Amino acid sequence: MDKPDQRLFGEDLLSAEFKAGAAKGFWGIPDQDLVPEPPEWPNRVLWIAAAERPNAPQRYFVLLDLSGYRSVPPTGTFWDVSTKAALEIEKRPKGAPNSRFAKVFRTDWKNHAFYHPYDRIAAQEHADWPTTQPHLIWTGNHTIVDYLQEIHSLLNSGDYLGN
């Protein structure tokens, strides 16, 4: 029997919003040949499309820890499906210096989390973010689609340089 957080996540994968983004090629669940067995709950692998850049992939994979989903924010990192490990720093997407992109996907911070108010680990370390960035604070009303939209928008921004 699925846990409540797992059940909510499953429902959100069946939502019209998730399916619409997947149909547009913005994000999705990796094909079974890439991820034959999903990791044990609360972890899941998803992919997010990136803007076309020379020598860069068309999509990045993320490993998300969805413990307590939706009441608790997810946390995640870029993922290498072939090695089943965090994506090596040199293969991670790069952004224009001092851009929001470079700040969210910084490589000098923690290798297992994005530096974003939606991310559980980053949010726990920044008590000021609810005041300084209230529009980006995860609440129980958010879904995985909000998280994916945020990452997708960054990977398709002008500040994304490739890897």
NORSULTA-V939260 format. One record per residue. N is the residue number from 1. RES is the residue in three letters. PHI is phi in degrees with one decimal (NA if undefined). Layout:
N/RES/PHI + N/RES/PHI
This chain:
1/MET/NA + 2/ASP/-68.4 + 3/LYS/-76.6 + 4/PRO/-56.7 + 5/ASP/-66.2 + 6/GLN/-67.4 + 7/ARG/-64.6 + 8/LEU/-60.9 + 9/PHE/-61.7 + 10/GLY/-58.7 + 11/GLU/-62.6 + 12/ASP/-68.9 + 13/LEU/-69.5 + 14/LEU/-93.3 + 15/SER/-69.4 + 16/ALA/-60.5 + 17/GLU/-66.0 + 18/PHE/-65.3 + 19/LYS/-63.3 + 20/ALA/-64.8 + 21/GLY/-63.1 + 22/ALA/-66.3 + 23/ALA/-64.4 + 24/LYS/-80.9 + 25/GLY/81.1 + 26/PHE/-79.8 + 27/TRP/-160.3 + 28/GLY/178.5 + 29/ILE/-96.1 + 30/PRO/-59.6 + 31/ASP/-59.2 + 32/GLN/-64.2 + 33/ASP/-70.9 + 34/LEU/-87.3 + 35/VAL/-131.4 + 36/PRO/-58.0 + 37/GLU/-130.9 + 38/PRO/-62.9 + 39/PRO/-61.0 + 40/GLU/-63.1 + 41/TRP/-56.7 + 42/PRO/-99.7 + 43/ASN/-94.2 + 44/ARG/-145.0 + 45/VAL/-107.8 + 46/LEU/-131.3 + 47/TRP/-118.6 + 48/ILE/-135.3 + 49/ALA/-71.0 + 50/ALA/-122.9 + 51/ALA/-60.7 + 52/GLU/-69.5 + 53/ARG/-138.8 + 54/PRO/-57.1 + 55/ASN/58.7 + 56/ALA/-117.2 + 57/PRO/-69.3 + 58/GLN/-78.7 + 59/ARG/-149.4 + 60/TYR/-117.4 + 61/PHE/-98.5 + 62/VAL/-127.8 + 63/LEU/-102.5 + 64/LEU/-112.7 + 65/ASP/-98.9 + 66/LEU/-107.9 + 67/SER/-53.6 + 68/GLY/74.3 + 69/TYR/-50.1 + 70/ARG/-79.9 + 71/SER/-70.1 + 72/VAL/-116.0 + 73/PRO/-63.2 + 74/PRO/-68.8 + 75/THR/-137.0 + 76/GLY/-161.3 + 77/THR/-151.4 + 78/PHE/-67.8 + 79/TRP/-130.5 + 80/ASP/-100.3 + 81/VAL/-68.8 + 82/SER/-76.8 + 83/THR/-99.4 + 84/LYS/55.8 + 85/ALA/-146.2 + 86/ALA/-54.7 + 87/LEU/-61.7 + 88/GLU/-58.1 + 89/ILE/-52.1 + 90/GLU/-68.7 + 91/LYS/-99.3 + 92/ARG/-77.6 + 93/PRO/-65.3 + 94/LYS/-111.3 + 95/GLY/-125.8 + 96/ALA/-57.6 + 97/PRO/-53.5 + 98/ASN/63.8 + 99/SER/-83.3 + 100/ARG/-58.9 + 101/PHE/-55.7 + 102/ALA/-62.3 + 103/LYS/-72.6 + 104/VAL/-67.3 + 105/PHE/-103.7 + 106/ARG/-61.4 + 107/THR/-107.0 + 108/ASP/-101.1 + 109/TRP/-108.3 + 110/LYS/-110.7 + 111/ASN/-74.1 + 112/HIS/-114.1 + 113/ALA/-154.8 + 114/PHE/-88.1 + 115/TYR/-88.5 + 116/HIS/-146.8 + 117/PRO/-59.9 + 118/TYR/-73.3 + 119/ASP/-86.5 + 120/ARG/-54.9 + 121/ILE/-68.0 + 122/ALA/-64.1 + 123/ALA/-63.7 + 124/GLN/-63.3 + 125/GLU/-92.7 + 126/HIS/-133.8 + 127/ALA/-63.9 + 128/ASP/-81.2 + 129/TRP/-60.3 + 130/PRO/-59.8 + 131/THR/-87.4 + 132/THR/-84.6 + 133/GLN/-139.4 + 134/PRO/-59.9 + 135/HIS/-71.7 + 136/LEU/-112.2 + 137/ILE/-88.1 + 138/TRP/-69.6 + 139/THR/-128.3 + 140/GLY/-64.6 + 141/ASN/-87.0 + 142/HIS/-81.0 + 143/THR/-130.5 + 144/ILE/-58.6 + 145/VAL/-63.1 + 146/ASP/-59.6 + 147/TYR/-61.8 + 148/LEU/-65.1 + 149/GLN/-61.0 + 150/GLU/-64.5 + 151/ILE/-67.3 + 152/HIS/-60.5 + 153/SER/-62.0 + 154/LEU/-68.4 + 155/LEU/-71.2 + 156/ASN/-119.8 + 157/SER/-89.2 + 158/GLY/-66.8 + 159/ASP/-81.7 + 160/TYR/-76.6 + 161/LEU/-102.2 + 162/GLY/111.3 + 163/ASN/-139.2
